[in-house]
Amino acid sequence: MSAPEFTTSEALKKRQLVIFIGVAVIVCGALLLFLYNNAKRQAIPPHQANDRIVSQDFSTPRRVVDPEDAWITSSEVDLGEMADRLKAFERENELLRNRLDRLETSGTRASTAVQTTNPNQRSASGLLPPLGKPPPPVKSIPKPTAAVPPSGGGTGVASLQPPQPKITRVAFAKVNDRQDALVHPHINETLPAGTFVNAVMLNGLAAPTGNLGQRNPHPILLELVDAGNLPNRFSHRVRSCRIIAAGHGELSDERAYIRLERLTCVLRTGEVISKQAKGYVTGEDGKNGLAGLLVTKQGAFVARSMLAGVFSGLGRAIGQSYSNVSTSALGTVESIDPDDIGKAGVAEGVATATEKVADWYLERADEVFPFVEIEAGRIVTVTFTEDIALEANLIEKYVE
């Protein structure tokens, strides 16, 4: 076995010298490169040392024009055209004015020449004088209508007498042979407005409510049981006469309102009186209309419709319980087990039938409307709002 070799000091010194020479060469190269760059930078002129970016806006011709300048230019052109038109109008006006002056001058000369000529020659030639300027209008004074007094007084407008006012007589009643006496209707043959009398209802009334009741009121028959109470404490023998009326109900106050239509009476002599009557009926409480019982049947139909709807919902729920719903990438698929097809069909049939029944009940509920029920035999008060001309003396031929 040979002994290890050891590096001598001379070899180590040679290696260190080589390393030192390499480092020195590298440092010298770096120093020379730095000096070269510095000299090159100093050779560049100062105004070219830094790069400057110069931007310039190359705009299109449309953007170069200022809108304000364009508007001013167009305005100047319009003003110039208007000035030219104004000058043309002024020239035309000047020409027309000169022509009018020449026409006026020629008309004046012609009228002067006609006035200086002989009238016989003018009539012989058959020429008419030219028309000149029209004379100024003269206000005409109307001729007096009144006669001028023959006493020789003033004959001017101040002496005219003003027309005397006329008295017109206006009468609102019948006038007999004598124009001074006015004839008024008598209570023997007339029932004045404001007359009231007690009456009894011979039949009952189911007064319909709502718009239907107002358009189509139900008839009712009344019989007068007392003498008519007239204004100023007069009375009239209208007992046992009958009145045909019509009434409708109101939901707001549950009352039936009755209006009069016709008054009929049969006298002892057999004469029949049938006149149109207008008025209203008041109840026992003294208020307009009769208080009654409000009757409605809509609640029963609505309740039956609700019950049918409940059965419809139960049938539909039972039918859906027999179906299986499966969801896949293609969508949702509903299937029914073959053993449960009969049960599902019965449930769906019941649901559809009960739904139809619920709709039918709702339609019947719309057709039914509430009404105010009034019993027969009630004593009411009838009031007339307009005069009734009976055209018969009921005092002599009264009815009982």
Secondary structure, 3 states (H helix, E strand, C coil): CCCCCCCCHHHHHHHHHHHHHHHHHHHHHHHHHHHHHHHHHHHCCHHHCCCCCCCCCCCCHHHHCCHHHHHHHHHHHHHHHHHHHHHHHHHHHHHHHHHHHHHHHHHHHHHHHHHHCCHHHHHHHCCCCCCCCCCCCCCCCCCCCCCCCCCCCCCCHHHCCCCCCCCCCCCCCEECCCCCCEECCCCCCEECCCCEEEEEECCCEEEECHHHHHHCCEEEEEEECCCEECHHHCEECCCCCEEEEEEEEECCCCEEEEEEEEEEEECCCCCEEEEECCEEEECCCCCEEEECEEECCHHHHHHHHHHHHHHHHHHHHHHHHCEEEEEECCEEEEEECHHHHHHHHHHHHHHHHHHHHHHHHHHHHHHCCCEEEECCCCEEEEEECCCEECCCCCCCCCCC
